[in-house]
Amino acid sequence: MLTAITFALILTSAVVVHELAHYVNARSVGIAVRAFSVGIGPVLARVKWRGTEWRLSLLPLGGYVDLPGMGPKVDEDGTLHHPDEGVAKLPIMAKLWVFVGGVIANYVLGTLLLAAAITLQPAFREITGATVVAQGSVISRVMPDSHAAQLGFHDGDRVLFLNGVADPIPDVLVQQVQQADHLDFVLQRGGAEVNISTPWPLDVAGETPRLGVEIGAILPPVSYLDALGESAAFGIRVVPEIAKGFVAGFGAAITGAPNPEVAGPVGMVSLVSQATRVGLASVLLLAAVINFSLGVFNLLPIPGLDGGRMFLAVIVALRGKPFQPGQEEKFHFAGIMLVMALIVLITFRELSALFT
C-alpha cells in the first residue's frame, strides 16, 4: 500500500508540475486556458477560477491542461479548418515558450528534490560527481552470534580510535580487521566512551578474519544551498546520458535485446518499493531521477511529446505555411501510438522476466 501511494505521489507531482508550467507559460503570453486537471479520468469536482475550469479527477496518476488552438476547428459537416485561436496564433518564440514550460518545470523540481536527498544523505553527492570524503566510521549493524556481538559492540557505536588511529574511515577499519594481530577500539556510545580490546587471530588458517559488523561512513553535512548548486549542474550535465539511455532502451524493446537503461511501469514500481524500504532520502532521489527523465523524454523530437511539438512548430515557421488541417494532429497521434507501443513492449518484457 505504501509503495502504491508513494508511486502515485511521485508520478502525479511530476506530471502536475509539468502541466502547471504549460498553464503558467500559456497565461504569460495571453492564452486563456480552458481547463486544468489534477488526475485523469472521470471528473470528481470542478471549480471555475480566472477563466479556467480546475478539475479533480478520479485516477491520481498525472494530470492535463486544455489549451485552445491545439487542434483543428471542425464544421458541422466534418470539414476541418486551421485553428484561429490560442496557441495556433502565437508567434514561433511564444509557442516554443509554452511547449518548453513542462521540461523546465521537471528540471527545476528534479533539482530541488535531488538537493533535498543530498542534504538528508550526503553520500548521494557522489551521484553529482562531487568528491565525498568520510570523516569517520559508525557501526551500522552488529550481526547476531558474531565476534562483534560477543565482544560487546552495539548498533550505532561511533569508532573514535582503532589501534591508535583517530576517526578511522571505513577502508582503514576494514584494513585493520583484515591485517592486524590485535584490535583496540575506543567507541562513542551515547555520551560515554567504551573500550574494547582483543587479540585478533584468524578464525581459520588462511581465511580473512571477520568481525561481524556493517560499517557506515560518517560524512560531513551538506547545506541545502550547496546541494542545490551541485544538483542544478548535474541536471544539465546528465541530459545527453538520459537521452542516449532512452534511445538505447527503445531500440532494445524493438529488437528484443536486453537493456536495463529504461524502466517501464513494472520496473518503476519495483524501484519505488526498494526506495520506500530504504527511507525518505532514497524516495526523494528516485523522484528527482524520474523528473529529470520525464523532462528529457519530453524533449525528444517525437510527435505528441513537447519536443515533437516544438520540432513541428519550427518546421511550420521555416516553411512559412501550416500543414493541411488535421495533418499535424495525425503526426502527433502516430507519435503517441508509437510511444504507447514501446511502453507496452517494455512492460511485457518486464512481466515475462518477473514470471520466469
Stockholm file with secondary structure:
# STOCKHOLM 1.0

chainA/1-356         MLTAITFALILTSAVVVHELAHYVNARSVGIAVRAFSVGIGPVLARVKWRGTEWRLSLLPLGGYVDLPGMGPKVDEDGTLHHPDEGVAKLPIMAKLWVFVGGVIANYVLGTLLLAAAITLQPAFREITGATVVAQGSVISRVMPDSHAAQLGFHDGDRVLFLNGVADPIPDVLVQQVQQADHLDFVLQRGGAEVNISTPWPLDVAGETPRLGVEIGAILPPVSYLDALGESAAFGIRVVPEIAKGFVAGFGAAITGAPNPEVAGPVGMVSLVSQATRVGLASVLLLAAVINFSLGVFNLLPIPGLDGGRMFLAVIVALRGKPFQPGQEEKFHFAGIMLVMALIVLITFRELSALFT
#=GR chainA/1-356 SS CHHHHHHHHHHHHHHHHHHHHHHHHHHHTTCCCCEEEEEEEEEEEEEEETTEEEEEEEEEEEEEEECTTSSCEECTTCCEECCCSGGGGSCHHHHHHHHHHHHHHHHHHHHHHHHHHHHHCGGGGGGGTCCCCCCEEEEEEECTTSHHHHHTCCTTCEEEEETTEESCCHHHHHHHHHHCSEEEEEEEETTEEEEEEEECCCSSTTSCCCCCEEEEEECCCCCHHHHHHHHHHHHHHTHHHHHHHHHHHHHHHHHTCCCCSCCCHHHHHHHHHHHHHHCHHHHHHHHHHHHHHHHHHHHSCCTTSHHHHHHHHHHHHHHTSCCSTTHHHHHHHHHHHHHHHHHHHHHHHHHHHHHC
#=GC SS_cons         CHHHHHHHHHHHHHHHHHHHHHHHHHHHTTCCCCEEEEEEEEEEEEEEETTEEEEEEEEEEEEEEECTTSSCEECTTCCEECCCSGGGGSCHHHHHHHHHHHHHHHHHHHHHHHHHHHHHCGGGGGGGTCCCCCCEEEEEEECTTSHHHHHTCCTTCEEEEETTEESCCHHHHHHHHHHCSEEEEEEEETTEEEEEEEECCCSSTTSCCCCCEEEEEECCCCCHHHHHHHHHHHHHHTHHHHHHHHHHHHHHHHHTCCCCSCCCHHHHHHHHHHHHHHCHHHHHHHHHHHHHHHHHHHHSCCTTSHHHHHHHHHHHHHHTSCCSTTHHHHHHHHHHHHHHHHHHHHHHHHHHHHHC
//
